[in-house]
Amino acid sequence: MDGAADELAVLLVEDEELISELLEDALSESGFKVFVAATGAKAINLLDENSQRFAALVTDVRLPKGPDGWEVARHARTLRPELPIVYVSADQGHNWSSMGVPESAMISKPFVASQVVAAVLALINEANKHPVIKDGSTSE
């Protein structure tokens, strides 16, 4: 992982600049190193370069041109089955149960940034309690 050994990295995928800045600030203030992608294609490239650097993925569902947040999350999970994923969306929450990956969270817009940070922390803590073995099963 780049940076300090105790610094966890989060991949933030958001095309709305104000929301991206709000979440980047909140995650940074909570101790995360934040990598930002404004498109699904850029997010997938970052994941392909080194998916192991990320402790979590936060993604908007609706993204411009190319893969949407659902696709980014599915791709991330092919690389890292245990990766905590938080979706944010103004109008796609109703699709989460059918389109979202298991063991993820959905935060509806508008939200308070601390809701997203809390969801990231909760999913990271849960993933650390139940590590996934390479075949996708849990260690229990």
N, C-alpha and C positions, 0 to 999 in steps of 0.2 A: 504494500500500500504506500502511496506517496505521502510525504509529510511525517508528522509525529506518529509513533507506533500506536499511541492510544487514541488517535483521532480517527473516527469512523467517517467514511465517505457516503454521501447520498447522491444518487442521480436524480435530478429534478427535470422533468419534461413538461414545459409550459410555454405556450406561444404568446400569451398575453403578458406584456412586459411588466405592468404594474403588479400583477399577481405573482409573477416570477420573482420580482425583486422583494416583495413582501415575504414570500416563502423562503427565499434564499437567506434573507436577514434573520428570520426566525430560526431556521435550521442552523445557521452559523452561530447565532447566539446560544444555541443549545449544545454547541461543541462539535457539530458536524462540519466536515469539509464538503462543500457542495459543488458538484459538477452540473452545469446547466445546459440543456439542449432545448431549442425552440421547435424542433421537428422530430417526428418519429424516426426518420432516417438517421439523423445525427445521434439520437439516443441509441439506436441499434449499433451504429458504428462504435460508439463509446463502450457499449457492452461487449461487442466482439473483440475490441482491443484488449480489455482486461476486466471481465465481469467480476473477478475475485476482489477487486478493489472496493466494490460497493457493499455497504451494509444494508442498504434499502433502496427502493425505487419509488419515487412519487411522480405520478403521471396524470396529466389532464387526459380526458378521454378523447375529446375532439381536438385534432391537430391538423395543421394545414398540409396539403400535398403529401401523400404517401401514407405510411403506416399510422394508424390511430393508436391511442393509448392501450386499447385492448390487445392489439397486435404486439406492441412494444413489450407489454407484460408477459404475454405468452412466449415471446422470443427470450426474454430474460429468464423465464422459468425453464426453458430448454437448456440454458447454459448453467443455471443455478437453481435447482428445484426448491431450495429452502429460502430463496431471497424474499424478504418482506416487501410487499407491494401495497401502496396506498394510491387509490384512484381519487381524483377530484373532478367534479363535473357539475355544470349548472342544470343539465337536463337529461343525463344518462343514468341516473341512479337506479331507475326501474329496470335497467338491463344488466345490472351487476350480477345478479344470481345466475343468469344464463351466459353472460359474456366474460365475467371476471374470473380470474384464477382462484383456486381454493386458498384458504388461509390468507385472504387479503382484506382490505378495508376500503369503504367508499365514504368520502366526505363530500357533501353537497355544497355547491356555491350558492349563496355567499357563505363564507365560513370565517372563523377567527383562526389566524395562523397557528395559534397554540393547539387547536384541535388536530391539525395535521401533524405537528410535532409529537403530540401525545399518541396519536395512532402509530407513527413510526416507531416510537420508543416501545409501545406495547407489543407490536409485532416482532421487533428485534428481541425483546425479552422472551416472548413465546417461542421464537425460533431457537433461541439458546437453550431453552428447557427441553425441546424435542428435536434434536439434530436429525437431519435427513441423511440416510445412507445413500450411496451413489445410485442404487437401483430405484430410489424414490420412496422407499419405506422409511419408517421412523425407527429410532434405536430402541423403542420400547416393545 
